[in-house]
Amino acid sequence: MFVVLGAAGKIGRATIGALRQHNVPVRAIVRNPSHAEEFRSLGCETEIADLRDAPALARATKGATAVQVICPTGFRADDASAEMESTIRSIVTALDQSRPQSILAISDYGAQLAAGTGITLTFHPLESQLKTIPAALTVLRSAEHMQNWNRLAGRAIETGVLPSLHHPVSKSFPTVSAGDVGLMAADLLLSGGGDALRLVHAEGPDRYSATDVARTLGEVADREIVARELPRQDWVPALVGGGISTSYAELVAAMFDAHNAGRIDAEHGVGEIRRGKTDLRAALSALIENREQT
C-alpha cells in the first residue's frame, strides 16, 4: 500500500495519478473531506487527517508499505516556523508508530543548510527527524516551482512589468514544475526504497532567469513584459499585500536573500539530479490557461 500525505496538492495529485496508472494500491490522505471523492474515483482508499494530528496520521498510515511525506507551510500562520515544526513533529511521531518499510520525503533545495535560508530552513529538521525512523528514506529535494510565478503573472500581464525577488534578474536559478516533482516521486516509490538513505534533486530541463520568465510570459500572453528587481525594502510589504502573513513573508524574504547569495542549490557532490520534462513555456502557458478559465 502506497500512502500519500497532502494528496490534494499539485505534487500529491501527480504522484497518485502516476501510481494508479501502474495499478498499485494507493491511500490518499486529505485534510478536507471534499477532496475525498476525487481520489475514490481514481480507485484510491481515502483517509481524512490533519497533518498536525499525530494519532489520526498514525491510523491513516497503518499498514503502509511506503509513505510519501510533504510538509506544507502555513502561508497565513502567525508563526510559520512554529507551525511547520509542529507539523514535522506530528508526522514523525505518526510514522514512528506505523513503521512503513520506506519513506519518501519531499524537501527543498538548500535543506542541507542549518541556518540562514528562511523558509527553506524548515526542511532541515524534516530530513533530520525522518532519519531517526527505522525505514528506508528517500529525500527528494525540489527546486523552486515554476507555478510560483502564478502569484505575479496577472500583474505582469496587466502592467508589462514582472517584479522579481531574484537579484539580478539576469541570474539563472534552478526551477521545476510541481507536477514533474510528483512524477519523479512516483517513479522513486515504484523502484523501492532500498536499504540506505537516497538523495535526489529535482529540477527542470533548463535553468532560467527572471528575465527569461518575463520574456516567455510575454510571448505566451502576446505582449511585451520586462523583469525588474523589486527593491529589498519592498519585499515583505509586497508579500503581505499578496495575502500571506508577516511571519511567512519574512521567511520568504530571507530565503531569497540566500538564493541571491548563491547558497540555495543542489548539494554539491551528493545524490543525483533528475530533470523534469516540463519547460518554462509549457508551465507558464498552463498558468495563463487556468487563469482564463477561472
Rosetta silent file (secondary structure, phi, psi, omega in degrees, C-alpha in Angstrom):
SEQUENCE: MFVVLGAAGKIGRATIGALRQHNVPVRAIVRNPSHAEEFRSLGCETEIADLRDAPALARATKGATAVQVICPTGFRADDASAEMESTIRSIVTALDQSRPQSILAISDYGAQLAAGTGITLTFHPLESQLKTIPAALTVLRSAEHMQNWNRLAGRAIETGVLPSLHHPVSKSFPTVSAGDVGLMAADLLLSGGGDALRLVHAEGPDRYSATDVARTLGEVADREIVARELPRQDWVPALVGGGISTSYAELVAAMFDAHNAGRIDAEHGVGEIRRGKTDLRAALSALIENREQT
SCORE:     score description
SCORE:     0.000 S_00000001
   1 L     0.000  123.849  175.675    0.000    0.000    0.000 S_00000001
   2 E   -96.093  124.822 -179.171    1.373    3.396   -1.068 S_00000001
   3 E  -112.286  131.133 -177.253    0.192    6.228    1.185 S_00000001
   4 E  -119.233  115.590  173.959    0.397    9.846    0.034 S_00000001
   5 L   -80.793  149.787 -179.671    0.144   12.697    2.527 S_00000001
   6 L    62.268   42.207 -172.862   -1.112   16.026    1.203 S_00000001
   7 L   -61.407  -28.251 -173.939   -2.777   14.211   -1.669 S_00000001
   8 L   -82.702   -3.148  177.174   -4.741   17.248   -2.858 S_00000001
   9 L   -79.747  171.561 -178.189   -1.637   19.332   -3.614 S_00000001
  10 H   -60.341  -43.524 -179.260   -0.011   19.594   -7.056 S_00000001
  11 H   -68.142  -47.640 -178.806    2.736   17.138   -6.187 S_00000001
  12 H   -58.640  -44.924 -179.635    0.424   14.683   -4.454 S_00000001
  13 H   -61.416  -41.909 -179.545   -2.064   14.614   -7.320 S_00000001
  14 H   -66.148  -41.634  178.478    0.701   13.953   -9.857 S_00000001
  15 H   -61.225  -48.091 -177.447    2.183   11.174   -7.727 S_00000001
  16 H   -64.082  -42.065  178.373   -1.171    9.475   -7.242 S_00000001
  17 H   -58.413  -42.400 -179.597   -2.069    9.733  -10.916 S_00000001
  18 H   -69.743  -40.814  179.182    1.203    8.046  -11.892 S_00000001
  19 H   -63.941  -41.663 -179.091    0.895    5.334   -9.251 S_00000001
  20 H   -69.011  -27.543  174.947   -2.651    4.499  -10.273 S_00000001
  21 H   -63.098  -25.617  176.410   -1.547    4.196  -13.911 S_00000001
  22 L   -91.978    4.954  174.418    0.589    1.306  -12.643 S_00000001
  23 L    60.093   34.417  176.773   -2.497   -0.116  -10.908 S_00000001
  24 L   -96.660  153.418 -179.260   -0.859   -0.196   -7.482 S_00000001
  25 L   -70.494  133.506 -178.073   -2.908    0.337   -4.295 S_00000001
  26 E  -131.585  137.544  171.413   -2.900    3.932   -3.059 S_00000001
  27 E  -114.914  118.519 -178.463   -4.317    5.529    0.056 S_00000001
  28 E   -94.484  124.747  178.230   -4.798    9.296   -0.299 S_00000001
  29 E  -101.600  119.875 -179.173   -4.609   11.341    2.902 S_00000001
  30 E  -128.480  152.952  178.065   -6.507   14.644    2.716 S_00000001
  31 L   -88.144  -36.895 -176.929   -7.444   17.241    5.295 S_00000001
  32 L   -96.079  118.234 -178.991  -10.578   18.457    3.555 S_00000001
  33 H   -57.617  -23.027 -177.904  -13.306   15.788    3.151 S_00000001
  34 H   -65.760  -18.476  179.622  -14.477   17.498   -0.041 S_00000001
  35 H   -87.066  -11.134 -171.464  -11.389   16.147   -1.850 S_00000001
  36 H   -61.921  -42.537 -175.128  -12.029   12.523   -0.926 S_00000001
  37 H   -63.042  -35.137  178.368  -14.376   11.654   -3.794 S_00000001
  38 H   -54.911  -42.984 -176.815  -11.835   12.830   -6.382 S_00000001
  39 H   -82.735  -29.814  173.791   -9.397   10.170   -5.223 S_00000001
  40 H   -62.206  -36.639 -179.904  -12.007    7.472   -4.712 S_00000001
  41 L   -65.770  -19.513  176.627  -12.907    7.920   -8.380 S_00000001
  42 L   -90.281   -0.360 -179.741   -9.287    7.013   -9.196 S_00000001
  43 L    90.845   16.792 -179.576   -9.594    3.802   -7.220 S_00000001
  44 L   -90.355  149.885  159.583   -7.808    5.058   -4.100 S_00000001
  45 E   -72.461  153.390  176.551   -8.593    4.432   -0.483 S_00000001
  46 E  -132.794  146.654  174.307   -9.026    7.746    1.321 S_00000001
  47 E  -135.532  141.677  177.875   -8.444    8.904    4.868 S_00000001
  48 E   -99.566  120.569 -179.844   -9.227   12.282    6.406 S_00000001
  49 L  -158.742  135.996  172.157   -6.455   13.549    8.675 S_00000001
  50 L   -81.382  138.774 -176.757   -4.837   16.861    9.560 S_00000001
  51 L   -64.871  -16.645  178.654   -1.044   16.682    9.315 S_00000001
  52 L   -97.145    9.834  177.706   -0.764   18.095   12.831 S_00000001
  53 L  -108.055   89.968 -174.466   -2.938   15.336   14.292 S_00000001
  54 H   -59.363  -44.985  178.920   -0.405   12.582   15.047 S_00000001
  55 H   -60.302  -41.396  178.650   -2.929    9.950   16.240 S_00000001
  56 H   -65.323  -39.276  178.600   -5.054   10.441   13.119 S_00000001
  57 H   -67.247  -39.008  178.296   -1.973   10.229   10.893 S_00000001
  58 H   -60.820  -42.531  177.881   -0.781    7.074   12.637 S_00000001
  59 H   -65.737  -40.683 -175.705   -4.158    5.451   11.924 S_00000001
  60 H   -69.266  -27.539 -177.839   -4.166    6.726    8.340 S_00000001
  61 H  -100.327    1.914 -179.511   -0.677    5.341    7.587 S_00000001
  62 L   -61.028  132.400  179.037   -1.151    1.995    9.363 S_00000001
  63 L    82.697    4.727 -179.086   -0.238   -0.918    7.109 S_00000001
  64 L   -73.172  139.351  170.650    1.584    1.261    4.587 S_00000001
  65 L   -81.937  -43.265  179.887    4.472   -0.207    2.637 S_00000001
  66 E  -139.743  144.687  179.238    5.662    3.245    1.578 S_00000001
  67 E  -127.597  129.086  172.179    4.614    6.757    2.603 S_00000001
  68 E   -94.011  123.343 -175.568    5.157    9.968    0.654 S_00000001
  69 E  -107.033  132.478  170.025    5.612   12.854    3.061 S_00000001
  70 L  -136.211  141.833 -174.922    5.055   16.501    2.291 S_00000001
  71 L  -124.982   85.803 -177.503    5.051   19.237    4.901 S_00000001
  72 L   -67.062  147.668  178.039    3.254   22.345    3.605 S_00000001
  73 L   -94.429  141.972 -179.838    3.952   25.678    5.230 S_00000001
  74 L   -81.964   99.878 -172.585    1.106   27.794    6.557 S_00000001
  75 L   -73.401   -6.789  174.337    1.406   30.939    4.499 S_00000001
  76 L  -112.640    7.616 -177.222   -1.137   32.713    6.698 S_00000001
  77 L   -68.589  141.363  176.178    0.243   31.416   10.029 S_00000001
  78 L   -64.975  -32.237  175.989    1.111   33.975   12.694 S_00000001
  79 L  -133.990   90.667 -173.274    4.280   31.965   13.354 S_00000001
  80 H   -63.962  -39.205  179.936    5.071   29.986   10.204 S_00000001
  81 H   -63.663  -45.559 -179.395    8.205   28.333   11.622 S_00000001
  82 H   -63.600  -38.509 -179.951    6.404   27.128   14.746 S_00000001
  83 H   -65.113  -42.114 -179.639    3.513   25.750   12.690 S_00000001
  84 H   -70.554  -36.593  175.685    5.817   23.768   10.445 S_00000001
  85 H   -59.955  -40.652  178.264    7.819   22.485   13.422 S_00000001
  86 H   -64.190  -40.722  179.306    4.549   21.251   14.924 S_00000001
  87 H   -65.187  -42.448  179.152    3.620   19.542   11.653 S_00000001
  88 H   -61.260  -46.037  179.201    7.010   17.846   11.410 S_00000001
  89 H   -58.642  -41.639 -179.464    6.734   16.511   14.974 S_00000001
  90 H   -64.137  -46.836 -178.761    3.288   15.142   14.221 S_00000001
  91 H   -62.757  -46.191 -178.431    4.368   13.402   11.003 S_00000001
  92 H   -64.780  -42.069  177.638    7.482   11.877   12.577 S_00000001
  93 H   -60.368  -44.201 -179.018    5.541   10.702   15.646 S_00000001
  94 H   -64.592  -45.400 -177.059    2.894    9.081   13.432 S_00000001
  95 H   -71.062  -29.034  176.038    5.370    7.319   11.154 S_00000001
  96 H   -67.623  -23.744  176.763    7.396    6.103   14.116 S_00000001
  97 H   -85.988  -42.957 -175.631    4.213    4.354   15.250 S_00000001
  98 H   -81.647  -22.853  173.543    3.026    2.999   11.889 S_00000001
  99 L    50.147   64.751  173.397    6.565    1.974   10.768 S_00000001
 100 L   -68.441  160.681  178.038    6.309    1.806    6.964 S_00000001
 101 L   -68.442  -35.254 -178.656    9.084   -0.032    5.128 S_00000001
 102 E  -143.964  154.600  179.911   10.073    3.098    3.236 S_00000001
 103 E  -131.713  135.162  170.782    9.508    6.851    3.308 S_00000001
 104 E  -116.506  120.323 -177.515    9.851    9.387    0.520 S_00000001
 105 E  -107.512  125.807  172.001   10.112   12.978    1.751 S_00000001
 106 E   -80.080  116.800 -178.072    9.501   15.980   -0.483 S_00000001
 107 E  -121.286 -156.114 -170.241   12.120   18.505    0.621 S_00000001
 108 E  -139.486  146.407  170.597   13.716   21.655   -0.765 S_00000001
 109 L   -55.750  133.310 -179.623   16.920   22.791   -2.441 S_00000001
 110 L    93.573   -1.533 -176.593   19.140   24.134    0.319 S_00000001
 111 L   -66.614  -15.671  178.373   17.698   21.877    3.038 S_00000001
 112 L   -71.669  -15.810 -177.880   21.208   20.662    3.842 S_00000001
 113 L   -86.749  137.947 -173.471   21.998   24.092    5.352 S_00000001
 114 L   -98.143    6.293 -179.961   21.314   24.531    9.063 S_00000001
 115 L  -165.012  153.191  168.642   20.965   28.323    9.123 S_00000001
 116 L    74.617   25.933 -179.151   20.211   31.422    7.089 S_00000001
 117 L  -121.959   11.723  174.905   17.842   30.060    4.454 S_00000001
 118 H    64.378 -131.284 -176.178   14.474   31.405    5.599 S_00000001
 119 H   -62.303  -28.526  177.997   11.506   29.217    4.763 S_00000001
 120 H   -63.482  -28.864 -177.572   13.845   26.554    3.355 S_00000001
 121 H   -59.181  -26.908 -178.224   15.353   26.119    6.815 S_00000001
 122 H   -67.814  -17.409  178.359   12.192   24.362    7.972 S_00000001
 123 H   -82.752  -16.698  178.778   13.051   21.411    5.720 S_00000001
 124 H   -62.505  -51.030  177.136   16.349   20.795    7.520 S_00000001
 125 H   -68.205  -26.930  175.940   14.683   19.331   10.649 S_00000001
 126 H   -58.916  -50.351  179.779   12.196   17.434    8.479 S_00000001
 127 H   -63.689  -45.590 -176.297   15.049   15.488    6.899 S_00000001
 128 H   -61.235  -44.257 -176.260   16.944   15.115   10.182 S_00000001
 129 H   -74.421  -32.623  177.023   13.981   13.796   12.147 S_00000001
 130 H   -66.488  -26.886  178.704   12.823   11.383    9.450 S_00000001
 131 L   -66.373  -17.963 -179.565   16.287    9.792    9.551 S_00000001
 132 L   -79.942  -12.817 -179.257   15.538    8.612   13.107 S_00000001
 133 L   -84.601  133.028 -179.109   12.733    6.318   11.900 S_00000001
 134 L   -74.195   74.250  179.127   13.864    2.746   11.109 S_00000001
 135 L  -149.300  154.147  173.036   12.801    2.820    7.459 S_00000001
 136 E   -64.342  131.645 -175.191   14.477    3.255    4.102 S_00000001
 137 E  -120.954  125.740  169.689   14.434    7.007    3.391 S_00000001
 138 E  -111.551  126.319  176.788   14.470    8.774    0.035 S_00000001
 139 E  -105.998  119.673  178.777   14.741   12.564    0.152 S_00000001
 140 E  -108.112   99.578 -179.936   13.512   14.325   -2.981 S_00000001
 141 E   -85.911  125.156 -176.382   14.666   17.936   -2.820 S_00000001
 142 E  -100.162  137.230  169.109   12.714   20.178   -5.153 S_00000001
 143 L   -71.311  172.896  177.764   13.932   23.339   -6.827 S_00000001
 144 E   -53.967  137.630 -177.587   11.642   26.391   -6.863 S_00000001
 145 E   -80.055  133.764  176.159    8.330   25.580   -8.541 S_00000001
 146 H   -57.654  -32.384 -177.108    7.573   27.241  -11.872 S_00000001
 147 H   -66.773  -14.752  178.316    3.965   27.551  -10.709 S_00000001
 148 H   -63.195  -21.928  179.210    5.033   30.095   -8.069 S_00000001
 149 H   -70.871   -9.669  177.658    5.068   32.736  -10.810 S_00000001
 150 H   -59.581  -29.660 -179.269    1.285   32.497  -10.885 S_00000001
 151 H   -64.290  -24.337 -175.611    1.229   34.975   -7.987 S_00000001
 152 H  -115.683   -8.460 -173.486    2.720   37.647  -10.248 S_00000001
 153 H   -61.161  -45.778 -178.153    1.578   36.593  -13.725 S_00000001
 154 H   -60.899  -45.936  179.426   -1.675   38.574  -13.729 S_00000001
 155 H   -62.508  -40.416 -179.226    0.008   41.777  -12.587 S_00000001
 156 H   -65.133  -39.847  179.659    2.783   41.339  -15.146 S_00000001
 157 H   -67.285  -37.089  179.974    0.315   40.845  -17.995 S_00000001
 158 H   -71.413  -40.906 -171.530   -1.641   43.934  -16.939 S_00000001
 159 H  -102.571  -19.007 -175.819    1.334   46.251  -16.389 S_00000001
 160 L    82.599    6.727 -179.096    4.068   44.831  -18.603 S_00000001
 161 E  -127.263  127.895  176.443    6.398   44.595  -15.596 S_00000001
 162 E  -104.318  105.194  177.932    7.312   41.400  -13.714 S_00000001
 163 E   -71.491  138.193 -174.494    8.623   42.314  -10.242 S_00000001
 164 E  -130.466  136.657  171.466   11.332   39.916   -9.117 S_00000001
 165 L   -89.724   -8.236  172.302   12.905   38.962   -5.810 S_00000001
 166 L   -79.746  117.604  179.960   15.611   37.209   -7.789 S_00000001
 167 L  -121.461  131.978   -9.709   18.509   39.683   -7.979 S_00000001
 168 L   -73.804  164.431 -176.725   19.931   40.295  -10.511 S_00000001
 169 L   -69.317  -12.968  179.648   17.130   39.472  -12.935 S_00000001
 170 L   -87.874   -7.387 -175.509   19.706   38.058  -15.365 S_00000001
 171 L   -80.868  127.321  178.942   20.885   35.356  -12.932 S_00000001
 172 L   -77.888  147.579 -179.698   19.741   31.828  -13.759 S_00000001
 173 E  -142.171  156.707  179.242   18.310   29.655  -10.987 S_00000001
 174 L   -74.364  139.912  179.682   17.015   26.069  -10.708 S_00000001
 175 E  -152.972  156.838 -175.478   13.282   25.619  -11.123 S_00000001
 176 E  -153.211  151.702  173.167   10.903   22.749  -11.805 S_00000001
 177 L   -74.855  134.166 -179.688    7.241   22.084  -12.498 S_00000001
 178 H   -58.035  -37.807  179.078    5.473   20.810   -9.371 S_00000001
 179 H   -62.094  -36.962  178.202    3.783   18.114  -11.416 S_00000001
 180 H   -66.329  -34.505  175.911    7.142   16.778  -12.557 S_00000001
 181 H   -61.116  -42.515  178.057    8.241   16.500   -8.920 S_00000001
 182 H   -62.412  -38.889  178.682    5.206   14.312   -8.299 S_00000001
 183 H   -67.439  -40.222  176.458    6.062   12.110  -11.284 S_00000001
 184 H   -62.429  -41.743  179.638    9.648   11.707  -10.072 S_00000001
 185 H   -60.527  -43.910  179.277    8.336   10.802   -6.619 S_00000001
 186 H   -60.763  -42.660  179.809    6.081    8.117   -8.095 S_00000001
 187 H   -63.155  -41.281  179.023    8.977    6.633  -10.030 S_00000001
 188 H   -67.423  -39.408  177.276   11.133    6.544   -6.897 S_00000001
 189 H   -63.226  -42.593 -178.248    8.345    4.944   -4.881 S_00000001
 190 H   -69.450  -26.959 -178.853    7.814    2.268   -7.515 S_00000001
 191 H   -80.175   -9.463  177.735   11.534    1.496   -7.696 S_00000001
 192 L    93.011  155.006 -174.464   11.597    0.649   -3.986 S_00000001
 193 L   -82.840  -21.662 -176.375   13.280    2.272   -1.020 S_00000001
 194 L    72.023 -163.048 -176.385   16.426    0.138   -0.832 S_00000001
 195 L  -111.978   -8.744 -173.978   18.366   -0.142    2.396 S_00000001
 196 L  -128.562  169.133  176.257   20.133    3.211    2.650 S_00000001
 197 L   -64.168  133.463  177.766   19.438    6.922    2.538 S_00000001
 198 E  -123.170  131.874  179.634   18.882    8.155   -1.010 S_00000001
 199 E  -118.037  125.325  179.503   19.083   11.819   -2.012 S_00000001
 200 E  -128.859  135.120  175.259   17.605   13.062   -5.288 S_00000001
 201 E  -103.213  137.298 -177.698   17.412   16.659   -6.543 S_00000001
 202 E  -115.396  120.518  171.886   14.516   17.639   -8.805 S_00000001
 203 E  -146.103  173.322 -174.355   14.731   20.440  -11.332 S_00000001
 204 L   -80.877 -174.700 -176.920   13.519   21.204  -14.814 S_00000001
 205 L   -67.489  -23.355  179.619   15.175   20.665  -18.200 S_00000001
 206 L  -144.065  164.253  170.339   16.910   24.053  -18.009 S_00000001
 207 L   -98.075  149.273 -175.048   17.688   26.831  -15.563 S_00000001
 208 E  -132.878  160.232  173.346   16.069   30.206  -16.140 S_00000001
 209 L  -107.416  168.634  174.769   16.404   33.812  -15.029 S_00000001
 210 H   -60.970  -33.086  176.216   13.659   36.271  -14.117 S_00000001
 211 H   -62.221  -41.327  176.795   14.380   37.883  -17.496 S_00000001
 212 H   -62.488  -41.442  179.722   13.634   34.544  -19.163 S_00000001
 213 H   -61.666  -47.018 -178.653   10.383   34.282  -17.202 S_00000001
 214 H   -62.438  -45.392 -179.457    9.282   37.784  -18.244 S_00000001
 215 H   -63.019  -45.176 -178.286   10.142   37.214  -21.897 S_00000001
 216 H   -67.136  -41.282  177.450    8.423   33.824  -22.036 S_00000001
 217 H   -61.141  -39.696  177.778    5.345   35.110  -20.210 S_00000001
 218 H   -64.074  -40.264  178.911    5.192   37.975  -22.712 S_00000001
 219 H   -64.355  -41.016 -179.368    5.393   35.582  -25.645 S_00000001
 220 H   -69.769  -39.161 -177.595    2.578   33.459  -24.234 S_00000001
 221 H   -87.638   -5.113  178.947    0.414   36.475  -23.358 S_00000001
 222 L    61.009   49.250  171.291    1.261   38.283  -26.607 S_00000001
 223 L  -157.701  158.150 -179.469    2.578   41.468  -25.019 S_00000001
 224 L   -77.036  128.393  176.696    5.954   42.861  -24.021 S_00000001
 225 L  -131.912  134.415  178.549    6.882   42.134  -20.390 S_00000001
 226 E  -119.029  148.408  176.920   10.143   43.063  -18.689 S_00000001
 227 E   -91.993  137.387  177.120   11.572   41.833  -15.392 S_00000001
 228 E  -134.917  138.831  178.119   12.582   44.390  -12.768 S_00000001
 229 E   -66.255  126.649  172.674   14.215   43.878   -9.416 S_00000001
 230 L   -80.532  125.441 -178.617   11.848   44.648   -6.568 S_00000001
 231 L   -55.622  142.418 -175.230   13.831   46.701   -4.010 S_00000001
 232 H   -54.081  -39.946 -177.202   14.730   44.686   -0.905 S_00000001
 233 H   -68.068  -14.248 -179.474   12.842   47.027    1.437 S_00000001
 234 H   -95.731   -5.183 -173.523    9.657   46.387   -0.529 S_00000001
 235 H   -61.814  -56.746 -175.287    9.760   42.598   -0.352 S_00000001
 236 H   -62.978  -47.004  176.960    7.899   41.965    2.890 S_00000001
 237 H   -58.140  -39.090 -179.995    5.195   44.627    2.307 S_00000001
 238 H   -66.526  -41.366  179.745    4.617   43.285   -1.211 S_00000001
 239 H   -66.509  -42.990  177.859    4.370   39.702    0.014 S_00000001
 240 H   -63.558  -38.845  177.410    1.991   40.638    2.826 S_00000001
 241 H   -63.402  -22.481  177.923   -0.060   42.605    0.317 S_00000001
 242 L   -83.691   -1.208  172.794   -0.360   39.388   -1.687 S_00000001
 243 L   108.567   10.038  178.138   -2.180   37.716    1.197 S_00000001
 244 L  -105.711  162.610 -177.673    0.470   35.970    3.292 S_00000001
 245 L   -73.168  160.213  177.459    1.315   36.597    6.939 S_00000001
 246 H   -61.475  -40.339  179.079    4.190   38.809    8.044 S_00000001
 247 H   -58.532  -48.751  179.981    5.880   35.782    9.618 S_00000001
 248 H   -66.541  -41.245 -179.424    5.767   33.816    6.389 S_00000001
 249 H   -60.792  -39.861  179.869    6.779   36.851    4.308 S_00000001
 250 H   -66.059  -36.937  177.476    9.886   37.406    6.420 S_00000001
 251 H   -68.664  -39.426  177.422   10.915   33.784    5.934 S_00000001
 252 H   -64.110  -42.550  179.041   10.376   34.033    2.176 S_00000001
 253 H   -61.158  -42.947  178.402   12.455   37.215    2.060 S_00000001
 254 H   -63.786  -35.733  177.128   15.273   35.511    3.964 S_00000001
 255 H   -63.300  -42.753  179.719   15.121   32.602    1.522 S_00000001
 256 H   -69.984  -30.331  171.695   15.557   34.952   -1.439 S_00000001
 257 H   -58.262  -45.099  179.535   18.483   36.611    0.311 S_00000001
 258 H   -66.733  -40.602  176.139   20.080   33.155    0.422 S_00000001
 259 H   -56.602  -50.354 -174.887   19.086   32.484   -3.195 S_00000001
 260 H   -68.694  -21.924  175.607   20.648   35.716   -4.375 S_00000001
 261 L   -85.764   -1.265  178.137   23.820   34.946   -2.439 S_00000001
 262 L    79.469   21.579 -175.940   24.083   31.639   -4.303 S_00000001
 263 L   -92.209  -20.503 -177.225   23.506   29.472   -1.227 S_00000001
 264 L  -102.876  109.086 -178.639   20.391   27.593   -2.340 S_00000001
 265 L  -161.773 -178.675  173.167   21.174   24.961   -4.918 S_00000001
 266 L   -61.656  142.887 -179.758   21.648   21.237   -5.334 S_00000001
 267 L   -69.714  119.630 -171.954   24.003   19.883   -2.695 S_00000001
 268 L   -63.499  127.645  173.828   27.365   19.661   -4.446 S_00000001
 269 L    74.980    8.655 -177.598   28.722   16.168   -4.925 S_00000001
 270 L  -126.267  134.498  176.156   25.884   14.471   -3.066 S_00000001
 271 L    71.637 -160.640 -178.441   22.995   12.495   -4.505 S_00000001
 272 E  -131.595  162.678  175.369   21.711   12.779   -8.047 S_00000001
 273 E  -114.376  126.431  172.579   19.826   15.315  -10.147 S_00000001
 274 E  -109.948  143.293 -175.744   16.703   14.310  -12.045 S_00000001
 275 E  -116.617  127.782  175.780   15.223   16.637  -14.619 S_00000001
 276 L   -72.399  166.035 -177.968   11.554   17.047  -15.386 S_00000001
 277 L   -92.789  -15.833 -175.680   10.291   17.340  -18.941 S_00000001
 278 L   -79.157  120.559  178.185    8.127   20.455  -18.486 S_00000001
 279 L   -90.949  175.808 -174.423    9.871   23.581  -19.715 S_00000001
 280 H   -62.231  -41.505 -178.210    9.135   27.154  -18.679 S_00000001
 281 H   -61.834  -43.689 -179.851    6.947   27.950  -21.674 S_00000001
 282 H   -64.172  -41.012 -179.002    4.701   24.936  -21.075 S_00000001
 283 H   -66.588  -43.960 -179.116    4.345   25.754  -17.380 S_00000001
 284 H   -70.228  -35.574  176.936    3.519   29.428  -17.969 S_00000001
 285 H   -61.403  -40.694  178.750    1.102   28.584  -20.783 S_00000001
 286 H   -65.956  -38.117  178.353   -0.784   26.292  -18.387 S_00000001
 287 H   -61.507  -46.720 -178.067   -0.893   29.055  -15.752 S_00000001
 288 H   -66.925  -39.469  178.372   -2.411   31.539  -18.181 S_00000001
 289 H   -62.427  -41.611  178.401   -4.896   28.984  -19.492 S_00000001
 290 H   -65.189  -37.861  178.670   -6.032   28.219  -15.945 S_00000001
 291 H   -65.073  -38.114 -178.609   -6.391   31.914  -15.176 S_00000001
 292 H   -70.638  -25.528 -178.254   -8.555   32.432  -18.252 S_00000001
 293 H   -86.238  -13.274 -178.380  -10.822   29.544  -17.266 S_00000001
 294 L  -105.944    0.000    0.000  -11.439   30.836  -13.740 S_00000001
